[in-house]
Structure formats: C-alpha cells, structure tokens
Amino acid sequence: MKRTAAIAAYDGGVPLFAFSIFNKATDGPTGRHSSKGELLKEFLAMLLRLFCCFQIQIKLEVNFMKPSIGRTVHYQRYGTPGGEYKSEPSAAIITEVVNEDTSVVHVTVLNPTGFHFNRDVPFSEVPKPGHWNWPPRV
C-alpha cells in the first residue's frame, strides 16, 4: 500500500513551490516511515517549515519598501463615532519622513471634497484609523 502527501502553492496561477512525500507501508523507498502517523508528522513539519519561509519572504518584502517624500500611500480615516461614515482609506502623499525607523511621516490627505494635512502619522501594515499603509497590489 502506497501513501502519499503533497503540498503546492500558487500565486496567480504561477507555482511558487511543490513538495511531495511517499512511502510504502513497510518497505518504502525512503525506509523511514513505518506508519501513517509518522508520514503525517513529517508532512506537518514540512508545512511548518514552508510557512516559516513564506513569512520571512513577506517580511523581507515589506521591509524593502521605505517611505519617501512624494510617495502615494493610503491614509485610513477615522469615520464617525455613530457609524454614519465608516473608516475608509483616502489617497495621501508623503510630504516628510519624520522617522525612518518607525515610519512616522507627515502626509497630505486627498479627499473627494478637499485635502488636509496630517502630521506625525504612524505606519500600520493593516489599515487602522489614523495610520498610513501601502496601497494593496491589484
């Protein structure tokens, strides 16, 4: 009896990685697995290794982007306490980088009805009211 386990990840139809493990119940080609449980343990360990590698790649990509004057970013508006207006993103232009280490910037926020200036705006990887973030890739 042959057991197999495989994983593959795709980004827009382009394969990022693919791995597989297989063995036979007793005398498999690897000679390492004696039970379905051991095969599952190895498969889960492989998933964890891949997940960790993927997180490192994402972090490197995020750290690569640095704020600079003139860059277009999103500023997340606060909205209203009563919920009449939701917290939504607005286009913003970085006018000054206050602190490169913490990514605190000054921005000019562009709204459909005008613009305003915000000073000392902190960075957030996910949209959070009162913070700026990089526009998502589309």
C-alpha positions in Angstrom: 0.0 0.0 0.0 1.5 3.3 -1.1 0.8 6.5 0.9 1.4 10.0 -0.5 1.3 13.5 0.8 1.9 16.7 -1.2 1.7 20.4 -1.0 1.8 23.1 -3.6 1.3 26.9 -3.5 0.3 29.1 -6.4 0.3 32.9 -6.9 -2.0 33.9 -9.7 -1.6 30.5 -11.4 2.2 30.6 -11.1 3.6 27.8 -9.0 5.7 29.0 -6.0 6.7 25.6 -4.7 5.6 22.0 -4.7 6.7 19.1 -2.5 5.6 15.5 -2.0 6.5 12.6 0.3 5.6 9.0 -0.4 6.3 5.6 1.1 5.0 2.1 1.2 3.5 0.7 4.4 6.6 -1.3 5.4 9.4 -1.3 2.8 9.0 2.1 1.2 11.8 3.6 -0.9 12.6 6.0 1.9 12.6 3.3 4.6 11.8 6.0 7.2 8.0 5.7 7.7 6.5 2.7 9.4 3.1 4.2 10.0 0.6 6.6 8.6 1.1 8.7 11.8 4.8 9.2 11.1 4.1 10.2 7.5 1.6 12.8 8.7 4.1 14.1 11.3 6.7 14.6 8.6 4.1 16.2 6.3 3.0 18.7 9.0 6.7 19.5 9.8 7.2 20.3 6.1 4.1 22.6 6.2 5.5 24.4 9.2 8.9 24.9 7.5 7.3 26.2 4.3 5.0 28.5 6.3 8.0 30.0 8.2 9.9 30.5 4.9 6.9 32.2 3.4 6.6 34.6 6.4 10.3 35.5 6.1 9.8 36.3 2.4 6.8 38.5 3.2 8.7 40.3 5.9 11.6 41.0 3.7 9.3 42.4 1.0 7.6 44.7 3.5 10.9 45.9 5.0 12.2 46.6 1.5 9.6 49.4 0.9 10.6 52.6 2.7 8.6 55.8 2.9 10.0 58.7 1.0 8.8 62.2 0.0 6.3 62.2 -2.9 5.2 58.5 -2.5 1.5 57.8 -2.7 0.1 55.9 0.2 -3.3 55.2 1.9 -4.4 57.1 5.0 -7.2 55.4 6.9 -9.8 57.9 8.0 -11.4 57.7 11.5 -15.0 57.7 10.4 -17.7 59.0 12.8 -18.4 57.6 16.3 -22.1 57.0 15.4 -21.1 55.0 12.3 -22.7 57.4 9.8 -19.3 57.4 8.0 -17.1 54.3 8.0 -13.4 54.3 8.5 -12.2 54.3 4.8 -8.9 54.8 3.1 -8.0 58.0 1.3 -5.1 58.7 -1.1 -2.3 60.5 0.6 1.1 61.9 -0.4 4.1 61.7 1.9 5.4 65.3 2.5 8.1 64.5 5.1 9.6 61.4 6.7 9.9 62.1 10.4 11.4 58.8 11.5 12.7 56.2 9.1 13.0 53.5 11.8 9.3 53.8 12.9 8.0 55.0 9.5 6.3 58.1 11.0 5.5 60.6 8.3 3.7 63.8 7.5 1.0 63.4 4.8 -1.3 65.5 2.6 -4.6 63.5 2.6 -6.7 63.9 -0.6 -10.4 63.5 -0.1 -13.2 63.9 -2.7 -14.2 67.2 -1.2 -10.7 68.7 -0.5 -7.5 67.9 1.2 -5.9 68.3 4.7 -2.5 67.9 6.3 -1.7 65.3 9.0 1.5 65.4 10.9 3.3 62.5 12.7 1.2 59.8 11.2 2.3 56.3 12.2 2.6 53.3 9.9 0.4 50.2 10.1 0.7 47.1 8.0 -3.0 46.6 8.1 -5.5 49.5 7.7 -6.0 51.1 11.1 -7.8 54.5 11.6 -5.3 57.4 11.9 -2.5 55.4 10.3 -1.0 55.1 6.8 -0.2 51.9 4.9 1.0 50.9 1.5 -1.8 50.5 -1.1 -2.6 46.9 -1.8 -1.4 45.4 -5.0 -4.1 44.9 -7.6 
